[in-house]
Amino acid sequence: MSKITQTALDRPEDDFDLDDGPGGNASQAARPIPRISIQAFCEDQALANVLQHAAEDRRLSKAHVSVHMGGAQAAVVHYQESPTPNLIIIQCSLPRAEMLSELEQLAESCDAGTKVLMVGRENDVALYRELLRRGVSEYLVSPVTPIHLMETISGLYNNPTSDPVGHIFAFIGAKGGVGSSTVCHNTSWALSEMLKSNVVIADLDLAFGTAGLDFNQDPVQGIADALASPERLDEVLLDRLLTKCSEKLSIFAAPVVLDRDHDIAPDACDTVLDIVRQSVPYVTVDLPHNWSAWTKRVLMQADEVVITAEPDLANLRNAKNILDLLKTARKNDSQPRLIINRVNMPKRPEITIKEFEANLGIKACSVIDFDIETFGQAANNGQMIEEVNAKSAAAIAFRSIAMSVTNRRDMKIEKAVKPSAASALAPFLEKLRLKR
């Protein structure tokens, strides 16, 4: 007997922690699902748990999901008196003839435009074709996982011929002043240069944002204008509000004025970022170090989160709090990337990298040494680290971070030139430095 190819992850239904590590991409195929109504009719609690878990995921945040028990028979009875939603999910383990009979009864009550997703136990291509012929949109073989279910629903409602929705990378500091904006801007630059893809930096630190300064730009308009009237934002207005910094990189700059309050509505932030991500493959969001409803919303909805921290106790505590929150709320996503910045600062007591990672329970994606000369020169000149010194350890680190957040490991990253290899006098200079 022919069988349907099983694409679901081969795991028990109650194992929902799809942690593929910092380089994992288990959730990349599931794109955000539009504002639809989904009603499911399950025969067992295992599938109900899968549906409930999927409903809490960021990709289904706009959809309304309700779960009922009773399987196909309950669905037939329910829709004899109620209108059908956008999508019906039915679990049915009945023999083939009885399953098709229940499906015929359901078809009599279905409204035009309603899609049906069946979940069954028979792994039979003949049954699959028969269900499709009768109008079923898709058939999944048990057991299914939350991510597989979301990928299937996404495939039903996202046009495969249209341009893919861009990825949103959210950058936040564990503490104010740890260099999260610098990491965000330099990583964005590396993304645009290495992948030759269009990147937009959304600077959401409206009062003190540094995207304009770091790229030596002074835009008249920017992201505040879009957030004030998100309903007016379209591709034409977006193009006018963006400031081009290079062939592939643009910034959605902050106004950096203090004569007015900057209250951001979470829904307005969602709308603006959704429109931006329709226009470019990558959107990097530079978040300020303050906690609000919209900051939390961006972190929850982002495809990847990058946390920048310095090796001290306050950073460790704050980073752990952020990680714990995201681990609870983003169970189907890979762990946030951790960047430990300004390491080996002279005369500063520091928590060792090993201790920092052990307390957080994750490995750092990158460790960036304190380099006041290179970073200071770049900041004062309005340049990226890559432009100041492409062979510096920091420039190489930013290229590595860019490859990590995009889950690309096939591009060669240069190794940093060690100080001892830079000059024959390096050992003697190091001794002189230690004597001082």
Buried (B, 14 or more C-beta within 10 A) or exposed (E): EEEBEEEBBEBEBEEBEBBBEBBBEBBBBBBBBEEBBBBBBBBEEBBBBBBBBBBBBBBBBBBEBEBBBBBBBBBBBBBEEEEBBBBBBBBBBBEBEEBBBBBEBBBEBBEEEBBBBBBBEBBBEEBBEBBEEEEBBBBBBBBBBBBBBBBBBBBBBBEEEEEEBBBBBBBBBBBEEBBBBBBBBBBBBBBBBBBEBBBBBBBBBBBEBBBBBBBEBEBEBBBBBBBEEBEEBEEEBBEEBBBEBEEBBBBBBBBBEEEEEBEBBBEBBBBBBBBBBBBBBBBBBBBBBEEBEBBBBBBBBBBBBBBBBBBBEEBBBBBBEBBEEBBEBBBBBBBBBBBBBBBEBEEEEBBEBEEBBEBBEBEBBBBBBBBEEBBEBBBEEBBBBBBBBEEBBBBBBBBBBBBBBBBBEEEEEEEBEEEEEEEEEEEEEEEEEEEE
